[in-house]
């Protein structure tokens, strides 16, 4: 599923390519968009709130989308996929914007976007870093929730997806299964995670290591059964159907033991592992 950094970059690409351009033709092939027509409207900008894409027009309407696992937008060239996959197509003055296999689509008045995104927590990839104190308060509302599940709950903070729910606990040496209310130093983890996802939103690739910055690179995500890159222990994990939060997960049993009582975030380890990552230049990077 695209995460907050990916959706933010998509919104910026749409804005850069099409802002100020008039829609000359609109085709919708989604039952939720019956009778919707943006022909004649000017695309003002695209924005993101967490994993939600918001495309605003000068007629006071917003086209909203959530891509989930399979959706995407083609920005510029015409799509060649079968028409039934092209849920919405907008012809603009400098190209075409096509929503492919988008599972969640709709239109709301721009002044009423909160009907779609008002339930979300602070946005990690917004114009300014989120209020981390507010995020901490939201995370603390139910301390029994596993750390990874709390990070994935978009009502707590909008933008973290499963890559970050795996990678952030690893770099700070806390089990993703550790109850969030027993994690000491949670503010440091949030500051670190905010720095990493915001740096990735600016950089492009979803990179959580600081190596090979031109492509996606992760420490342990998707590597269950391999050796831990820090200690060599075989990585353990959940399948989606097993996980308490319904997503695949990976962790190192040695580096990230699930403990009774409290477990402290290891920011020194995180600074070592991410010493080359551009996130260290972000204002929320823990000093």
C-alpha positions as CSV (number, residue, x, y, z in Angstrom):
1,X,0.0,0.0,0.0
2,X,1.4,3.4,-0.9
3,X,2.4,5.3,2.3
4,X,2.2,9.0,3.2
5,X,5.6,9.9,1.6
6,X,4.5,8.2,-1.7
7,X,1.1,10.0,-1.8
8,X,2.8,13.3,-1.0
9,X,5.1,13.0,-3.9
10,X,2.2,12.0,-6.2
11,X,0.3,15.1,-5.2
12,X,3.4,17.2,-5.9
13,X,3.8,15.6,-9.3
14,X,0.1,16.3,-10.2
15,X,0.4,19.9,-9.0
16,X,3.6,20.5,-10.9
17,X,2.3,19.1,-14.1
18,X,-1.3,20.3,-14.1
19,X,-1.9,23.2,-11.7
20,X,-3.8,26.0,-13.4
21,X,-4.8,23.9,-16.4
22,X,-8.4,23.4,-17.6
23,X,-10.0,20.0,-17.9
24,X,-11.1,19.7,-21.5
25,X,-12.7,16.2,-21.2
26,X,-13.6,13.9,-18.3
27,X,-14.5,10.3,-18.4
28,X,-15.6,8.3,-15.3
29,X,-16.1,4.6,-15.2
30,X,-16.8,4.2,-11.5
31,X,-20.4,3.8,-10.2
32,X,-19.5,6.3,-7.4
33,X,-18.8,8.9,-10.0
34,X,-21.9,8.7,-12.1
35,X,-22.8,12.1,-13.5
36,X,-19.5,13.6,-12.2
37,X,-17.9,15.8,-14.9
38,X,-15.0,18.1,-14.4
39,X,-15.0,19.4,-18.0
40,X,-14.4,23.1,-18.0
41,X,-13.0,23.2,-14.4
42,X,-9.4,24.3,-13.7
43,X,-7.3,22.0,-11.6
44,X,-6.0,24.2,-8.8
45,X,-3.7,21.8,-6.9
46,X,-3.3,18.3,-5.5
47,X,-2.7,17.7,-1.9
48,X,-2.2,14.7,0.5
49,X,-3.5,13.9,3.9
50,X,-1.8,10.8,5.1
51,X,-2.6,8.2,2.5
52,X,-5.5,10.2,1.0
53,X,-5.1,12.1,-2.3
54,X,-7.1,15.3,-2.7
55,X,-7.3,16.9,-6.2
56,X,-8.9,20.4,-6.0
57,X,-10.7,22.3,-8.8
58,X,-11.7,25.9,-9.1
59,X,-15.4,25.1,-9.2
60,X,-15.3,24.2,-5.4
61,X,-15.1,20.4,-5.8
62,X,-12.4,18.0,-4.6
63,X,-11.8,14.6,-6.2
64,X,-10.5,12.3,-3.4
65,X,-8.9,8.9,-3.7
66,X,-7.3,6.2,-1.5
67,X,-5.1,3.8,-3.5
68,X,-5.0,1.0,-1.0
69,X,-3.0,-1.9,-2.4
70,X,-3.7,-1.8,-6.1
71,X,-4.6,1.7,-7.2
72,X,-2.4,4.2,-9.0
73,X,-2.5,7.4,-11.0
74,X,-0.8,7.9,-14.4
75,X,0.4,11.5,-14.6
76,X,1.0,12.9,-18.1
77,X,0.9,10.2,-20.7
78,X,-2.3,8.4,-21.8
79,X,-2.9,5.1,-20.1
80,X,-2.9,2.0,-22.2
81,X,-4.6,-0.3,-19.8
82,X,-8.1,-1.6,-20.6
83,X,-10.8,1.0,-20.2
84,X,-12.5,-0.9,-17.3
85,X,-9.3,-0.3,-15.2
86,X,-9.3,3.4,-15.9
87,X,-11.8,4.5,-13.2
88,X,-11.4,8.2,-14.0
89,X,-9.6,10.0,-16.9
90,X,-9.1,13.7,-17.1
91,X,-7.8,15.4,-20.3
92,X,-5.8,18.5,-19.3
93,X,-3.9,21.0,-21.4
94,X,-0.5,19.4,-20.9
95,X,-1.5,15.7,-20.7
96,X,-3.8,13.2,-19.1
97,X,-4.5,12.2,-15.5
98,X,-5.8,8.7,-15.1
99,X,-6.8,6.8,-12.0
100,X,-6.1,3.1,-12.5
101,X,-7.8,0.4,-10.3
102,X,-8.4,3.0,-7.6
103,X,-10.6,1.3,-5.0
104,X,-11.8,4.5,-3.2
105,X,-12.9,7.5,-5.2
106,X,-15.4,10.2,-4.6
107,X,-16.1,13.9,-4.9
108,X,-16.9,16.4,-2.0
109,X,-17.1,20.2,-1.8
110,X,-13.6,21.4,-1.1
111,X,-14.9,23.2,2.0
112,X,-16.1,19.8,3.3
113,X,-12.9,17.7,2.9
114,X,-13.0,16.9,6.6
115,X,-15.9,14.5,5.7
116,X,-13.2,12.3,4.2
117,X,-10.0,13.1,6.2
118,X,-11.3,14.7,9.4
119,X,-10.8,11.5,11.3
120,X,-7.0,11.4,10.6
121,X,-4.3,12.2,13.1
122,X,-1.6,14.8,12.3
123,X,-0.1,14.5,8.8
124,X,3.5,13.3,8.8
125,X,4.2,14.7,5.3
126,X,2.3,18.0,5.4
127,X,3.9,21.4,4.8
128,X,5.1,21.5,8.4
129,X,6.1,18.6,10.7
130,X,3.2,17.4,12.8
131,X,2.6,18.2,16.5
132,X,4.4,15.3,18.0
133,X,2.9,16.0,21.5
134,X,-0.6,15.5,20.0
135,X,0.6,12.3,18.3
136,X,1.9,11.0,21.7
137,X,-1.4,11.8,23.3
138,X,-3.2,9.8,20.7
139,X,-0.9,6.9,20.9
140,X,-1.3,6.9,24.7
141,X,-5.1,6.6,24.5
142,X,-4.8,2.8,24.6
143,X,-1.4,1.6,25.9
144,X,-2.2,-2.1,25.3
145,X,-2.1,-1.8,21.5
146,X,1.1,-3.3,19.9
147,X,3.6,-0.6,18.8
148,X,3.3,-1.5,15.1
149,X,-0.5,-1.5,15.3
150,X,-0.5,1.9,17.0
151,X,1.8,3.4,14.3
152,X,-0.4,2.0,11.6
153,X,-3.6,3.5,13.1
154,X,-4.2,6.6,10.9
155,X,-6.3,8.1,13.7
156,X,-3.1,8.4,15.7
157,X,-0.8,9.8,13.0
158,X,-1.4,9.9,9.2
159,X,1.1,8.5,6.9
160,X,3.0,5.6,8.4
161,X,2.4,2.4,6.5
162,X,3.7,-1.1,7.0
163,X,7.3,-0.4,5.8
164,X,7.7,2.1,8.6
165,X,5.8,-0.1,11.1
166,X,8.5,-2.8,10.5
167,X,11.6,-0.6,10.0
168,X,11.2,2.0,12.8
169,X,10.9,-0.6,15.6
170,X,14.0,-2.4,14.2
171,X,16.2,0.7,14.1
172,X,15.3,1.6,17.7
173,X,15.5,-2.1,18.9
174,X,11.9,-2.4,20.2
175,X,9.6,-5.3,19.3
176,X,6.7,-4.3,17.0
177,X,4.7,-6.5,19.4
178,X,5.6,-4.4,22.5
179,X,2.5,-2.7,24.0
180,X,2.9,1.0,23.0
181,X,2.2,2.0,26.6
182,X,5.3,0.2,27.8
183,X,7.7,1.9,25.4
184,X,10.0,4.5,27.0
185,X,11.3,7.2,24.7
186,X,8.4,7.0,22.3
187,X,8.8,10.7,21.6
188,X,12.3,10.0,20.2
189,X,10.9,7.2,18.0
190,X,8.2,9.5,16.6
191,X,10.8,12.3,16.0
192,X,13.0,9.8,14.2
193,X,10.2,8.3,12.1
194,X,8.9,11.8,11.1
195,X,12.4,12.8,10.0
196,X,12.8,9.6,7.9
197,X,9.4,9.7,6.2
198,X,9.7,13.4,5.4
199,X,13.2,13.0,4.0
200,X,11.9,10.1,1.8
201,X,9.0,12.2,0.6
202,X,11.5,14.8,-0.6
203,X,14.0,12.2,-1.9
204,X,11.7,9.9,-3.8
205,X,12.7,6.3,-3.0
206,X,11.3,4.8,0.2
207,X,14.7,4.3,1.8
208,X,15.1,3.4,5.5
209,X,18.8,2.7,5.6
210,X,20.6,5.6,4.1
211,X,22.3,3.3,1.6
212,X,21.6,3.3,-2.1
213,X,19.6,6.5,-1.9
214,X,18.4,6.3,-5.5
215,X,16.3,3.3,-4.8
216,X,14.1,1.7,-2.1
217,X,16.3,0.0,0.5
218,X,15.1,-1.5,3.8
219,X,16.8,-3.2,6.8
220,X,14.4,-6.1,7.4
221,X,11.1,-5.4,5.7
222,X,10.2,-8.4,3.5
223,X,13.2,-10.4,4.7
224,X,11.7,-12.8,7.2
225,X,13.8,-15.9,7.5
226,X,17.1,-14.2,6.6
227,X,19.8,-13.2,9.0
228,X,19.5,-9.9,10.9
229,X,21.8,-7.3,9.3
230,X,23.0,-6.3,12.8
231,X,23.5,-9.5,14.7
232,X,22.9,-12.4,12.3
233,X,19.9,-14.0,14.1
234,X,17.2,-15.4,11.9
235,X,14.5,-12.9,11.5
236,X,11.0,-13.8,12.7
237,X,7.6,-12.4,11.8
238,X,3.9,-12.6,11.3
239,X,2.0,-13.5,8.2
240,X,-0.9,-11.1,7.5
241,X,-3.5,-13.6,8.8
242,X,-1.6,-14.1,12.0
243,X,-0.8,-10.6,12.9
244,X,-2.8,-8.8,15.6
245,X,-2.8,-5.7,13.4
246,X,-3.6,-7.6,10.2
247,X,-0.4,-6.9,8.3
248,X,2.8,-8.9,7.6
249,X,5.6,-8.1,10.0
250,X,9.3,-8.9,10.6
251,X,11.5,-8.5,13.6
252,X,14.8,-9.7,15.1
253,X,14.2,-11.9,18.2
254,X,17.6,-10.9,19.6
255,X,17.7,-7.2,18.8
256,X,14.0,-6.7,19.4
257,X,12.9,-9.0,22.2
258,X,9.3,-8.7,23.5
259,X,9.7,-8.0,27.2
260,X,7.4,-7.9,30.2
261,X,7.5,-4.5,31.8
262,X,9.0,-1.6,30.0
263,X,11.3,-1.4,27.0
264,X,13.4,1.7,26.1
265,X,13.9,3.1,22.6
266,X,17.6,2.9,21.6
267,X,18.3,6.2,19.8
268,X,22.0,5.6,19.8
269,X,21.5,2.5,17.7
270,X,19.2,4.4,15.4
271,X,21.7,7.2,14.9
272,X,24.4,4.6,14.0
273,X,22.1,2.7,11.6
274,X,20.9,5.9,9.9
275,X,24.2,7.8,10.0
276,X,24.1,8.2,6.2
277,X,20.4,9.0,5.8
278,X,19.3,12.5,4.7
279,X,16.8,12.4,7.6
280,X,19.5,13.5,9.9
281,X,19.1,17.0,8.4
282,X,15.4,17.2,9.2
283,X,14.4,19.5,12.0
284,X,12.7,16.6,14.0
285,X,15.8,14.4,13.9
286,X,16.6,13.6,17.6
287,X,19.9,15.2,18.5
